[in-house]
Amino acid sequence: MRIGMTEIIIIALIVLLLFGGKKIPELMRGLGKGVRSFKDGMEGKDEKSADAEKMEKEPENKTE
């Protein structure tokens, strides 16, 4: 049993009606963060080391 284009459109419309247009981007952002966290967890990384790596890559711009 396969899902066709018509069924996908119907499901998308139902989701749009249930959550509204403003809430969907927030849900997708949360889903993306969850997937990224899961992948990092599978690779053995944790949030602290990922944040530290990100800070090392970004150049420090101090205007003092």
Secondary structure, DSSP 8 states (H G I E B T S, - for coil): ----HHHHHHHHHHHHHHH-TTHHHHHHHHHHHHHHHHHHHHHT--HHHHHHHHHHHS------
